[in-house]
Amino acid sequence: MSTAYPGPAGGHNNHGTAPADGQTLPAIQQQQTYAPNGVPMYENGAPQAPTNERNTIGIIGLVCAILGVIFSCIPGFLIIGWILLPAAFILGLVGLFPKGKKKGTAIAAVIVSIVGTIVAALVLVFVLGNAFDEAFNEETTVSSNGDASNAVSNGSAESDEQKLLDAGGVTRENPLPLGTTISSDEWDVTVNSVDLNATDAVMAENPFNEAPAAGQVYVMANITAKYKGDDPQGATPFVGIAFVTPQGNEINAYDTIAVAPEEFDNLSTLYKDASTTGNIPFLVDEASASEGVLAVEPGVFSQKRFVSVK
């Protein structure tokens, strides 16, 4: 005859019978006990702690990641974004390890920080590109009377002729006329004239000048460079002048060993409102000499303007 074995709260065990002689209850029944009211008790006498506590480190990491994305998109505050985003990534990783903590905010912090870093890199490239363009691609203006103070950038009223000048010289197909002054912030450069057959003059200047080969001729440009900057130490006229062939090849004066008569001096220092005038020779094909143009850069980082040779 089997005897009922009392269970929790005066009930019976799962099997309803007492264990046979020599037998023991399953391990789970041995370890689990019950309070008088029937509430199950555990070995340590208290229920196990829940596993969904707030992850403070993950929350801080997520906030840093969001702020990092915002600051990294604002020029002038990029450095703050670049500090917050790596910090958020590290906090997100640390927030993944504590046991019993929610992992959602930590995972979000890692993801947002990675995406934010990509966005920050793109913004940085854009900002640096604009800064480089402004620093190394200085805008140029033109005037027909040799006085750059009448250029468009000074806000004076534009005549139809001035509008045509401003639109000209940007491409080789639409060159500016001789006598046009091309200006940067510190320099005014004027192509006064071009001698399309200056071989005799160049060879007479120095017998060691390189003689033109058959079918070649010396072209000589006469230019004036005026310094209008305010550097008390002055500046040297590093003016860029090159001959561009109809085929699009650029020929520079230093491509040929030749000394021109009254050669342009680009080594002497000029001070505010001082100017220098001289000749620059180019060795080109005689057949297409009159079809080329001059590429003029009034400063080291200035935009090019093209000037006709005739």
N, C-alpha and C positions, 0 to 999 in steps of 0.2 A: 504494500500500500504506500503510495507516494504522499509526501507531506508538502503542503504549500509553503513556499519559501518567501518570506516577506521582502518586498522591494521598496522603492521610494514611496513615501507618504502612505504607508500601510498597505501598499499594493503587493504585487508579486513580481518576481524577476522575469526576464524575457522569456524564459523557458517554462515558467510556472511550476517547476519542481526543484527540489534540492539536488545538488550534485551528488552523484554516486560516491560511495566510499572510495577514497584514493584519487578522486578527481578534484580538479581545481577550476574555479571560474576563469573565463577568458581574462587576458591581461587588462583589457579595457574596463571590465567589471571590477577587477581587483583595485585599479587605480582610482576609479570614480566613486565618490561617496555623495551622500545626499544630506542636506540639512533637514531639520524636523518639518519644515514646510514644503519639502519636496523639491527645492531648488538645487540643482546639481552643484557640487563643490569640486575643486581641483586640488592637485597635490599641494600647491602653495596656499590653498585656502581662499583664493580670489579668482574671479574670471580673468581671462586673457585680455590684454589691452587691444583696442581696435587698431587697424593698420591704415587709417586714412587721416592722420594728423596733418595740419597745415605745414607746407614746406617753406619756411621763411627765407632760406637761402635762394630757393628757386624763384620766389616772388621778387626779391631784390635784384636777382640777375635779369629777370624779365623786364623790370622797370628800367634798369640800366641799358638794356638792349634797345628798348623803344626810344629812350632819350638819345641814345647814340645814333640811331637812324635819323632822328630829327635834326640833331646838331650837325651831322655829317653832310646834310643837304643845304646848309646855310653858309654861304661864303663868309669868312671871317670867324666862324665857329667850328671849322672843320677839325681843328686839333682836339676840341672837346669830344667830338664824336669818335675820333680815333683812339681816345683814351677809354671811353665808356664801352665801346664794342668789344675789345679784348677782355676787359674786366667782366662783362656780361657773359662771355663765352666760358670763362673760367668758373664763375659762380654757377652757371648752368650745369657744368660737369660735376662740380662738387655737390650740387643739390641732387644728383642722381643716386648718391651712395647711401645716405642715411636710411636706416630701416624704419618701417612704419610711417613714412612720410609720403604725401602725394607727389607723384613724379611729373604731373602735367605741366606745371609752371617751369620746372627745370628744363624739360624737353623743349618747351616753347622758347625759353631764353637762349638755348643753344641754336635753335633754328633761326630765330630772329637775328641773333648776332652774326650768323654766317651770311644770311641774306643782306643784312645791313652793311656788312663789310664789302660785299660786291657792289652794292649801291654807292657806298662811300668812295670806292675806287673809281667808279665811273664819273662821279661828280668831281673828284680830284683831277682826273684827266681833263675834263671839260674846263675846269677853272685854270689849270696850268696852261692849257692850249690857248685860252683867251689872253692870259698874261703874256705868254710867249709871243703871240701875234701882235699885241700892243707894243711890246718892247723891241721886237726885231722886225717889224713890218711897218715902219713909220710912214704915215700918209704924206703924200706930196701934193703940192698945189702948183699952178702955173699962172703966168702973167705974160702979156705980150710987150710990156713997156720996160721990162727989166727991173721993175720995182715990185718986190714981193709984198710990200705993204698993201697993194691993191688986190691981193689974192682973195679968193672966195672965203677962206677960213677966217678972215678978219670981219666978215659980216657986211661988207659994202654991197651996194646994189649991183646986181649982175646985168651986164649988157648981153645982147645976143652973141656978140663976138666972144665974150668971156665964157659963156655957156659952151660954145663950140670948143674953146680951148680946154675947158675942164673935162670935156668928154673925149678929147683927143689924146693921143700918145699912150693910151692904155694898151693898145695892140700895135703890132708892126704894120697892120693894114691901114691904120689911121694915124700916121705919125704927126707930130707937131711941126710947125714951120721953123726954119732957122730964125734965130733971134729971140726965141721963146725962153723965158726964165723959168726954171724948174726949182722949186723951193721945198726944203724940209724945215724942221724947227730951227736949225742952226746955220744952214747953208743955202745960198742962192747960186745956181749954176746956169750959165747962159752959153749956148752954142752959137758963137758969133758968125762963123763961116766954115765951109768945108772945101778944101782944094782936092778935086778928084784926080789930079795928075801932078803930084808933088814929088815925083821921083827925082827930078833934077835938083830941086831944092834940098831934099834930104841927103842925096849923095854928095852934094857940094858942101854940106855942113861938116861931114866927117868921112874921110876916105875909108875908114874901117867899118862903116855901116854896111850891113848885109845888102848886097845887090839883088834887085828883083830877078826872079827867074823869068824865062820866056812866058809871056801871057800874064805877067803880074805887074802891079803898079802900086806906088805908095799913095795912100789917101791921107790927108792931114787935116785934122779938126782943130780949129782955134776956139778955145773956151775961156770963160772967166768964172772964177769961183770967189764968192764974197762970204765972209764969216759974220754972222749976226748974233752969235751966241754971247753969253755974258761971263764965260769962264775967265777969271783974271789971269790964268796961266796961258790963255790962248789955246789954239787948236791947229792941227795940220790938215790941209785939205785932202783927205782921203776920198776923193771924188771918183766914182766908178764910171768910166767911159769905155764902151766897146762898140766895135763895128759888127753888125749882124747882116750876114749875106742873105740874098733872096731865098736860099735853100734852108735858112734857119740856123746856120752855124755862126757861133760867136767868135770873133777875132779880137784879141786884146793887144795892146801896145807891147806888153812884155813877151809876146810870142816871137818877136823879132828883135835882134840886137841892132838897134838904130837910134841915133841921136838926132832929134829934129831941131831945125833952127828956131831959136827963141822957145825952147822947150818948156812945157808947163811944169812949174815947180810944185811938187806935191810933198815936199819935205820941210819947207820952211814954216815956222809958226806964224799964224795970223791972229790978230786981236780984233776985238769988236769993230765992225764996219770996215775992216781992211779987206783988200781983194788982191788976187793975182791972176794974170792972163798969160796964156802960152799955147803952144801947139802940141798935139799928140799924133804920132804917125801910126798908120796901120798898113800892113802889106796884104793886098787883096787881089783877087782876079780882076784883070782890067775889063773884061767883057761885061761883068755884072757890077762894077763899082758904083755906077750911078743908080742902081736898083736897090742898093742896101739901105739900111737905116742905122742910126746911132742909138744905143741903149744907154741912158743916163741915170745914174743913181747919185743924188746930191748928198747922201750920207751912207755910212756903212750899212745901216739896217733900213734904208729907205726903199720905198717902192720904185720900180723902174718906170721910166717914161721913155717913149721912142720919139726920135727927132729925125726928120727928113735930112738927106745929105745934099739936096738941091732945091 
